[in-house]
């Protein structure tokens, strides 16, 4: 069962595409105290805009308005101890009925103030019903840093241990903490307000800007709504990977594709790799860390297939790989068969979610389309974590499937043909002056979109979809 989803200005906000709001210089507000906490900048301290809201299960309509989390606290006149969060001036995140359900979360943005490390607690979350929530912060709305859990009215957090000196943050993501079933009127943490102790942000007058967002969809593309801060490749090196495909062995095809994939990743990417082949055997090739491209490419080229297929054992080892890794994680599992070592890989995947890891497992079934039991098992591994499943029956399809972690690049040109922006789908895109642009997407062959209109305070969205072996882009 999935909850309702709310997006105020589109997913582009999560990619750092935001509207410039005009705030006159010298803006200030008198200090204000709310339930024992004094904010030096008064009501300017509180969240200004909802970026995204996903309600998990059982949230009633009266408690699913995310804008109730904006502004100063107003759920209870005398404090919320004992009110159980049933005031409609707060928004509920809900709870997950099972590991297959959505995790409820709320992403807000501070527009006229900033979250920085000051003396004492820096961030305060007003939770009306005594349920804990998971807290993450971000400078760009794209990369989030986990800073712990909080509860209370308010619950305070010191971001100092997690933020580099001088770090400035504008986004906060709150999510539910899985617990026993909660069938109350407002299940999960009920959020009334989010306040930051940082300074007022002054944004000068400027040009009217709009936003441009490129969003891939379709069978061989993923949503970058929640970009992962790190990912781990888990590759099947069992003996069946020595079988032939496209005039080569599966393992050689996989090695070539992975080497190319690493070559396309941005510098500084957080990447790790583990293989599995032989019952109880799953060597860690590289722990998750800053990509050492040449070294890891060399290690991949040394891989040889052998043994049975211990998928469950490999996923159980992943728990150690992710220990201490903050933010969200993506596991990219590539296998040409099903579990053959008496393990339960679906249960192992669900166990990672129950352990509290913020992850998804995207699975590529390599040459398994006719092996229905194997395909069904791999598909269920992906589904159990909210991940995606891809069939790959050739080297080219494998290359396309693995491109989910190294998406297409694109270039934006103005009306005179001058390059004004270059980036990758899924990374932070541009705020552009209103006008007409040409966008060239680095598919094969390149996809060119002319007459792309960017309007004031609007988001122009482009979707890219695989169609009949090629790619199609549309402007929304």
N, C-alpha and C positions, 0 to 999 in steps of 0.2 A: 504494500500500500504506500503510495507516495503522497506527499503533502502538496499544498498549493505553493506556487512560485510567484514572486512579485519582483519586477524590475522597473525602477522609476524612469531611467533614461537609457536603458539598453545595456547590454553587456560591455559596451565600450568603456563604461566608467571603470569597470574592474581592470581594464587594460590601461588605465591612466588617461583616458580621453575625457576631459571634463570641461564644462562651460566656465568661462571666466566671469566671475561676478564682480560688479563694480562696487568697491567699498571706498568711501572717501578717506583721505589721509587724516590721521588724528582720531580715528574711531576709538572710543573707550567706553567702559561701562563700570559703574560703581560695584565694589565687592558685594557678593551675596552669599549667604550661608544657607545651605540646605541639609538639614538633618545632621548637624554637627560638623560639616565640612564647609569651609569658607573658600570660595573661588575668587581670586583677586580681580578677575575680569568679569565677574557677574554672569549674566545669562549668555554672554558670548562664549563662555567656556563649554557649552553643550553642543552635541551633535547637530549638524545643520541639514544633512541630506541623507536619504536612504539610497544606497547604491543597489543593494539586492536583498531580497528576503525569500527564504524557502522555509515553509512551515512543515515540520514533520507531522506525524499522525495526530489525529484527535483534537486539533485546534478548532474551536468553535468560531463562527463568523465574528462574534462580538470581540474576539481577542486576537484577530489576525491582521490588524492594520499596523504595518511597521512604522508609519509616521508618528504613532503614539510614543515611539522611543526618542523622538527629536525634542529639542528644547529642554528646559529645566524640569525636574521631577514634579509630577502633579497627580500621582495616582492616589495618594493618601494624605489627607490634611495633617494628620498627627503622627505619621510614621506608619510603616507597613508591617511591623511585628504582629503576626497573628491575622493579617487580613487575607492571607493565602492567595494574593495576586489576582483576585477576581474583579479588580477594577478595570473597566474598559479603557482607561487611560494608559494602559500598558499593552505590550504585544507579547504573545506567547510564542516560544520556539517549538513547542511540542516535544514528542519523544518518539523513539523508533520502536515499532512493534516487533521488528526482527532485524537481523543484520542486512536484509535485503532492502530495508526501508531507507528513505532519505534521512540524513542527519539534518535537523533543523538549524538554520543559521541566519544571521542578520549582519549585513555589512553596511556601515555608516561612514560618512565623510565629514571631517571638520573643514569648513570653508573659510570662516572668518577668524579662526584661531588654529593653533598647532599643538600637537602632543610632543613634548620634549621631556628630557630627564631634569627634574628640579629636585630640591630637597624634599625628602619624604615621598609619599605616594604621588604618582603622576596621573593616574587614570582612575576614575571612579565609575562603577556600574551600579545603577540602582535597580536591584532585583526584588520584586515585591513578594515573592512566594517562597523564599528560602531554598530554592533549587540552584545548584551550582551551574556555572556556564564556563565553557572553554574560551580563552581570550587570545586573539592574535592581533598584531599591529603591522602596518605596512606604510612605507613612504609613498609608493606609487600605485597602490591598489592591485598590484600584480604579484609581488613577492611578499608573503606574509611570514611573520616571526611569531612562533608560539611563546607566550610569556606566562602561561599558567592558567589556573582556574580561580574563580572568585565567587563569592556569595555574600548577600547582605544588602541592606538598604541604608548606605551604600556599601559595596565591597571595593576596597582600594587595592591598587597594584603599583609597585615600584618597577618601572621599566628599566632602571639603571643596569641591572645585571645582564640585560639582553640587548641593549642599544649601545652602539658605538658612541664615543664621546662626540657631542654635537649633533647626534642623530635627530632628524625631524620627521614626524609621522603625521599623516592626515587621515588614514583609514584604520578602522577597527572592525574585526570580524568576531562575532560572538556565536558560539554554537552549543548545542545541547550536550550534556554529559550522559552517555547511555546509562540507564538505571532500570529498575524493575518497572513493570507497566504502570502507567500513570493515567488514570481516567478522570482526573479532576477537571473542573471547568476550564482551567488554563494550564495544561500540562507542560512540563519542562520549565526552564527558567522563563520568567515573565519580566520583560525589560521595560522600565519606565523612562530611564534617561542614561546618557553616557556623557561624562564630563572630563575635560582635560585641563591640566594646570598650566599648560604652556602659554606662550605669548599670543597676543592678537596678531593676526596676519593682515597686512595691508596690501591690497592689490590695486595698482594704479589703473587709470583709465587707459584703454587701448582699443585696438581694432575689434570689430565684431568677428568672432570666431565660431566655427562649427567643428564637428568631429567626423573623422573618417574611420570606419571600422571594417576590417576584413575578417570574415568568420567562416571557416570551413565547415561543411556539413556532408552527410552522405556516408556511403558504406565504408569508404577508406579514409575517413577524416574524423577528427575528434573535436569536441567543443573545448575551447580554451577558457571556458568560464572560470575554471579553477586551475590555473597553470601550476604545475608541480615545481617545487623548489629543488627536487633531486629525483633521479630515477635510476633504477637498477635493472639491468638486462639479465634475464635468466634463460639460458640457452640449453636446449636438449642436445646432448652429445652422445646419446645412446647408440647402439650398434645399427639401428634402423636408419640413422642419418647417413650411413654409407651407401644407401640405395641410390639409384640413378634418377635424375630429373634434368631436363633441358640439356642433355649431353654431358652432364657432370654429376658429381655426387651432391646429395642434399647438404652435407656439411660444408663442402667447398662453396656452394652457392650462398649458404648462410654466412660464411666467413667473409666472402667478397662484399656482400650487402652490408654487413655490420661495419667493415672497414670503411666503406663509403659513407655510411651513416655517421660515424664518428668524425669523418672529415668535414661534414656539413654542420656539425654542432658549433654553437658560438663558443669562443674562448671563455674559460671560467665556468663552464657547465659542470654541475655536480653529478657525476656518473659513477656507477659501480657495475660489476659484472660477476655473475656466478654461473656455473654450468652444472649439469647433472647427467650421469651415465654410470650405471651399476648400482645395485641396491645399497643404500646407505652411503653413497658417494656423491658429494656435491661440493666440489672445490670452489672456494672464493678466489676468483681471478684478480679482482681489484675491489677493495672496499670503496664505499661511496665517498667521493672527495673530488677536488678540482681535477678535471680531466687532464690526464697526461696522454695526449692523443697518440704520439708516435709509439710510446711504450705499450699502450693497450692494443693498438692495432697489431703490433708484433706478437703479443701474446695470443691474440685471436687466431692469427695465421698458424700457430703451433697446434691448435686443437685437433684431436683425432677422436673418432667415434668408437665407443666400446660399452658393452654392458646393457643392462635393463633400463627401465624408465621410472626412476623414483621421484615423480613430481611432488608428491606430498612431502617427502623428506626435504627436498630442496626448498619448498615454501616454509617449512618449519625452521630452516636455517635462516631464512630471510628475517625472522624476528630479531635475531642478533645483529644482522646487517643494518637494521634500521634504528637500533638502540642509540639514542643520543642525537639522531638526525632530526632537526626541527623542521617545521613547516609541513606541507603536504608532500607525499611521495607517489611516484608512479613506478609500478613494476611492469616491465615488458617481457612477457613470457612467450617463448617461441618453442613449439614442440610439434613433432610429426606423429605423435601417438598418444595412447592413454597410459595411465598408471599401470605398471607391471610388477610392483614390489609390495603389493598388498596394503598400500597406504590409501588414505582417503584425501585426495588433494582438495576437494571442495570444502571439507571440514577444516583442512589446514588453512585455506584462504579465509574462511569465515573466522577462524581463530585469530587471525591478524587484526581483523576489524574489532572483535570482542576485546582484544588486548589494548584497544584505544588508539591504534595507529590511524592517521589520516591519510589513507592511501586508496588507490584504485589499481587493479590488475587488468591491463589490456593484454589479450591473448591472441596470438597468431597461430592458427592451425595450419601447418605446412604440409600440404599434400594429404589431407585427411578428409576431403569432401565425400569420398566414397566409404570411408570408415566411420559409419554413423555412431557407434558407441564412443569412439575416441572424440569425435567432433562434439557430441552431446556433453561429454565430461569437460572438455576444454571450454565450451560455451558456458557451462554452469559455473566454472571457476571465475570467469569474467563477470557474470551476472551477480555472483555472490558478493562482490565488492563494488558494484556499480560501474564496473569497467566495460570495455567494448571487446567484441570478438570479431576477428577477420579471418576469412579463408584466403589462403595463398597457394595457388596451384602451379606457379612458375616463378622463376627468378624475378621477373618484372613485377608480378603481384606481391611477392615478398618485399621487394624494394618499396613499392607503394604503401604497403601496410606499415612498414617500419618508419616511413616518413612522418608518422604521427608525432614523433618526438623531434623531428627536424623539418618543420613545415616549410612551405614554399616562401621564397623571398618575393618582394614586390617593390616597384618603384612608382612614385607619383610625379607627374610632370604638370607644370602650369600651362596656361593657354598659349604661351610663347615657346613651349617645348623645353623649358628649363627644368632640370631635376630639382624637386623641392623636398623630397623625402624618400628614403629607402629603408626597408625593414623586413621583418618576417611576420607571416600570419601568426597571431598568438602573442606577439610581443607588443609593447606599448606603441600605439600608432600616433598619428599626428593630429594636432589641432591646427586647422588651416583657415586662412582668411576666406571669407565667402567668395565663391567663384566656381569656374568650370575647370575640371582637371581630366587628365588621362592617366589611367592606372594600368601598368603592365605587370602581370603575374608570371613568375618564372616556372610555369608548367612546361611540359614537353608536348607540342610546341608551345611557345609563350602565348598567354591569353591577354589580349588588349581590350580595354574598356575605354571608350571615348565618351565625352560629354557627361562625366561624373560631376554632378552638381552638389556642392557643399553650401548649405544655407546657414544663416545666422542662428546660433543656439539650437542646431539640429544635428542629429547623428545620421550620416549616410552610411548605410550598411551594405557590404558586398558579400555575397555567399559564393563559395566555390564548391562544386559538387562533381564527383566522378560520374560520368555518363557514357555507357557503351565503350569503355576502355579509354576514353578521353576525359577532358575536364570542361566544365561549363560554369561560367560566372554570371551572376545576376545582381543588378542594383536594386535595393529595396528602398 
